[in-house]
Amino acid sequence: MNATPKIVVLGGGFAGLETIFYLRHKLGHQVDLTLISDQDYFLFKPNTIYIPFGQDPEQFKIDLKRPTHRKQIELIQARAQAIDAPAKKVQTTAGDLRYDYLVVATGAAMRAQEIPGLRDHALTLWTPEEMLDLRHGLNRLVEKARSGERQKLLFLVPPNNKCSGPLYELVFMTDTWLNQQGVRGQVEMTWSTYEESYIQAFGPRLNTVVMDEFTERHVQGHRGFVVTGIEPGKVNYQNGETLPYDLLVSFPPYVAKERFAGLPVDDRGFIHVDPDSRRVRGSDSIFAVGDAGDFPIKQAFLALLQGDAAGEHMAAEIMGRKPEIKFEPMSMCVMEELNKATFAQVPLRYTGDDAKPIAVDVEDREHYKVGVSPLWRGGKKLLGLYLPWRFGSGEPFHAGFAWDVMDLGLKVMSKVMAN
């Protein structure tokens, strides 16, 4: 290793930024840090759910030049193309870089073509541009409803979706928004998912919350509906059922955004790692965090925890000490509904079952908390201010006095408004 270790991070999303800012926070200038990102800004993707209802996509972007300059992190706008693990070198569109440690945080992408007809007939969620398309689609639906045309709005979760939460937010937000527009009575809202329970990855309590919300909001829900293909105005399912639509909104199947030859991956390109450290299997110097790794649930909060774990293990090795933390999967989210919000903190555990590797630890009553209240909208806004502020300052989400205050606030809110 060089006298001053060089760490290169590929990807400027949640996991990549958390890792690199955590390393600077822990190691100061004992390490050289380089961030490779194919864009010069960070997108606060969880809040892009507000774009269909009028908010400007630009407000969710954070310029990366300021925080990286402030923390003396070299920022290179480029795309990683190949990794030469034996030579400890990464090839990018801006040239080759050598490293002592490499962090792969290149994220996930959508593969709509897995579902015949999805790309042609559905409005999908992933980019700000797609959220703007959804805005236009919803506005057209409202215009038709106001003209007296009854509309069928269908939400669809297909297999191999790794984080269905944002679509659940959107169905609730859309219901509230349509009521505000005065046309809810003209719109038939339907939900279908391949899952056996609603928000299946996060356990039975959120399933109950969603069932109650669907009943209250008059949304017809279908579980265990595995889509096989989409035609104009109709979705076909494996069980022989069909559902009609005038507007179809879906979250496509996930795949790895980048594939690097030589790294161990699953059939969708996600990199196999050691669960505790996020170190790539068979490697001593490469880590994979966030959506690029093989953890089956892709979510911002989980990506942050993975970035912390990888950063801590690298920092410990450089400083010659034992790691103080490991990756302990805990989901935390606040689901917006525009008139209220749902808070969920969900402890997860490894099962050892390849078919279902992750399960909710329902016995961990100290950490398993769910609550529904208008006041949780304040929690959503608080998180939407805190994280952009931290990343915009070049600081990790989970560190320092600011996080202690934030963590205390969330604990107090969850104690009062969740159980």
N, C-alpha and C positions, 0 to 999 in steps of 0.2 A: 504494500500500500504506500501511496505517496506520503511525504511528510505532512502535507495538508490534504486529507482525503477529499476526493472529488465525487460528489453525488449528483447524478443527472435524473431529473424527474420528467417523464413523458406524459403530458396531459395537464391542462389548466382548469380542470373541473373540481368538484368538491374534494375528492380523494387526493388528487395531485397537489392542490394548494394546501390542504390541511397537513399533508406530509412534509412539504418543503418549509412551511412556516413553523411547524412543530420542530423541525431540525434546527432552524435558526434560533428559535426560542430556547431550545435545550443546549445547543452547542456553541452559540455565539459565532465567533469567527474562527473556530477551530476547524471549520470545514468549508470547502468551496461548493457553492450550490448553483446549478443551472436548471432552468425550466424551459422545456421544449413544448410549445403549444401551437396548434394550427390556427389559432386566432389570438388576437391581442387583448381580449377581454374575457372576463368570467361571466357566465350567464347564471343568474339565480333562478334556476329552472322551476323550483316548486311554486314560485309566484307567477309564473307565466299562465297559470289557470285564470288569472284575472283579465288576460288579453281579450278573450271572446266577449267580455262584458264592458269593454271600452278603454282599458288601460293601455298606455303606450309601451310597446315592447322595449324601447330604448332605456326605460327606467330600471330595467332588471339586468342591465349590463354594467360591469365594473371594469374600468380600464386597468390592465395588469401592469402597465409601465410604472405607475407611481409606487405601488407597494413593493414591487421587485427592486426598483431603484433604491427605495428607502432602506430595504433590508440587504442591499448589496448582493442581490441574486441576479445572475445573468439570465436575461430573457431572450430567447431565440424563437421567432415566429417561423415555424417549419413543421413538417410532418415527418414522423419517424417511419422509416421504411424497412429496416432490418436490424437485427441484433446479432453481433458476433460475440457470444458468451465466452469462448476460450480466450479471445483477445481483449475482452472487456471493452468493446467498442460498439457504438450505435451509429447506424447510417441514417442521415436525415436529408431532406431536400435542401438543407443549408450546409451540408458537409458532414464529415465524420467527427464524432466526439468520443474521447476515451473517458472511462469512469472507474471508480473503485466500487461504488454501489450504483445500481440502476433501479428506478422505481417505474413500473409500467402502470399508468393510470389513464389509459387511452379510452376507457369507457365502453359503452354499448351503442348499438345502432338498431334500427328497425328493419325487418325483412317482410314487408307487406305481401310480397309475391308468394309466400308460403300458403296463403289463403286465396284460392282462385276468386278473382273479382274484387278483392279488398281494395287494391290500389285504385281501381277504376270507379268504384261506386261508394266508397266510404270517405268521410273526413277523418283524418287520423291525427293523433296527438304526439308530438315530439318536439318540433322546432317552433320558434316564434312565428314563422311564416305560416305554418300549419294552424296555429292558434288564430291567426288573422283570417285564414280561410274559414275556420269554424265561426268566427264572428260574422262574416258575410253570410254563411249558411244559416245561422240562427236569425239574422235580420230578415233574410228572404222568407224563412218559415213564419216569422211574426207578420210580415206583410200579407202572406197568403191567409193566415188565420184571421187577420183583421178584415180581409175581404170576404170572409164567410166560408173559406175552404177548411174543412177539418183536416188536421195534419197528424201524421204518425211519426214520432221521433223514437228511434231505436238506438240503444247503447249496447255495444258488443265487446266482450272480453274473450279473445281466442286463446287456445293453448299456446304455451311457451311465452306468454306475457309474464314478465318477472316482477312487475310492480303495478298492480291495478288500482292502487289508491287514488291517483289523480282523476281517473275516470269516474270513480265513486263521488269525488268532490264535485265534478262537473255535472253529474246528474242532479245532485241536490242544488247546486248553484243555479242550474238552468231552470229547475222548478220554481225557485224563489224569484228569479228574474222574469220568467214568463208571467208569474202572478203580478209582478210590478208593472209589466207591460199591458196587463189587462186581458191577456189572451189564453191563460192557462186552460180554461174550459174548452178551448178549441183544439187543444193539442193532447193527443193520446201518447203517454210516455211509457216505454217498455224497456226492460233491462234483460240481457241474457249473458250468461257467463259459463265457461266450461267448468268452473270451480264447483265443488260439491257444497260449499258454504260460501257466503259472501265474505269478501276479503279473506279468503281461506288461509293465507299465510300467517295471519295475525290472530287466529283463534276464535273461539266460540263467542266471546263477549262482543266483538265487533259485528259478528254475524247477527246477533240479536239486535244491536243498534240499527244496522241497515234494514233488517226486517221491519222494525218499528217505524223507521223513517219512510220506507216504501209504503207502508200502510197509511201513515199520516198524509203522505204526499200523493197518494193514488198513483203510484208507479207499479206497473205489473212486472214482477220479477220472475226470472226463470234460472234455476241452478242446474248444473249438469248438462247444459246445452252446448255440445261441441260442434262448432261451425265446420261445415265441409265445403261451402262455396257460397258465393254471393252473385245474384242476378239483379238486373234493374228492378227495384221495388220489392225484392224478396231475398231473405237469408235462409239457406238450407242447413239443416243440422243432422248430425249422425243418427239421432234417434228417430228420424223420419219426419220431424216437425218442420214447419216453415213459419217465419214471422215476416209480416209486411213492414215497409217503411216508406216514408217520403224523404226523411233525412236520417242517414246512418252515421253514427259516431263511434270510432273504435280506437283501440290501442294495439298496434301490430305486435307480432312475435319479436322477441329480442334475439340478437346475435352480438358477438364481439365486434366492435368497430374496426379493430386492426388485428391481424394475425401475424405472428412472428415465427418464422420457421425455427425449429429447435427447441421451442418452449413447449412443455406438456400442456395439452388443452383437451377440453371435452368436445362433444360433437357440435357444439355451437361456437367454439372458438374461445371459450372462457378458460383462463389459465389456472391450472391446479397449483394450490399453495398449501403450506403448513397452516392449519387453522389459527394457531396462537399468534404467530409472527407475521403472517402473510408473505413469508419467503417462498419463492417459487420452488417447487419440488425438484430436488437434484441440483440446486444451485446454492452457492454460498454468498452470492453478491447481488442477486436480482430479487426484487419484491414486486408483487402485483396487488393493487389495492382498488377498492371501489368496484364499479361495474365491469372492469376488465378481468377481475378474479372470478373464481368459481363459486363464491357464495351465492346460493340460489335465489336470494331476494335482493333486488337492486333498489336501493333507497339512499337518499342523501345522508340521513343520520348514521346509517350503517357504514357508509363510505367514510364519514368522518372518523368513526371509531377504528376502522381499518387503517386509515392514514396515521392515526395516533400510535397504533400498535407497531406498524412498520417503522415509523420514525423513532419510536422508543428502542426498538431492537437494534437499529443501526447506531443510534446514539450510545447505547450501552456497550456495543462492541468497540466503538471508537474510544470510549472513555475507560474501557477495561473493567466494567462492572456488570452486575446482573440487571436484566430489564425489570423495570418497576411495574409495568402493565403488560397485558396481553389482550388480544381481541376477544371480548366477551359480548356476543351478539345481543343487542338490546335495541329494539325499534322504538322510535319516538316520533310522533307526528301530530299535527293539528289539522284536521280536515275541515276546510271552509264550506259553509252552506249559504252564505250571504245574509241569512237571518239569525244564524247561530253557528256553532262549530263543535266538532267532536275531537276531544283529546284522547290519545291512546299511547300508553307506554307498555310495551310488550316484550318480556324477557323470552329469549329463544334458546333452544338447546340442540346440540347435535344428537341424532338418533342412532347413527351407525347403520342406517338402512339406506342403501343407494337409491332406492325408489323414492323415498321421502326423507332426505337427509336432515331436515330441520323441522322442529316442532315447537309449539308454544309451551313454555313451562308454566302450566296453569296452577301448579302448586306454589309457585313463588308469589305469594299474595302481597308481599312487601313491595314488589316492583310492577306487578300486573295491574294496571289501572286504566280505567276508561271512564270518561265523563262527557256529557253533552250539555252545553249551556251557551247563551249569547255571549257570556263573558269570555269564553275561550277564543272569540274572535280577537280580543285584545292580546291573547297569547300568541296567536298567529301573526298579528302585526308586530309584536315585540320581537319574535324570531326573525321576521322579515327585515327588521332594522338592525338587529344585533349581528347577524352573520355577515351581511354586506359591509358593515362598519369594521368588523374584525379583519376580513380579507382585504378590504380597502386600505387597512393600516398595516398589512403584512403580518398579521398575528393569527395564530391558530384559534379555532373555535373553542377547544377544550383546554384552556390554560390561563393562568394568571388570575389576578383579582377580579377582572371583568367577568370571567367565566364563573367564579365563585358566587358573585352577586346574581348572575343570570340563573345559575343552578339553584340557588336558594329560592329565587322567585318562582321558578317552575315547581319546586317541591312544595312550596306553600300553596300555590294554586291547585296542584294535584291533590293535596291533602284535603283542601276545602271543597273542590268541585269535581273530584273523581273518586272512584272506589274500586 
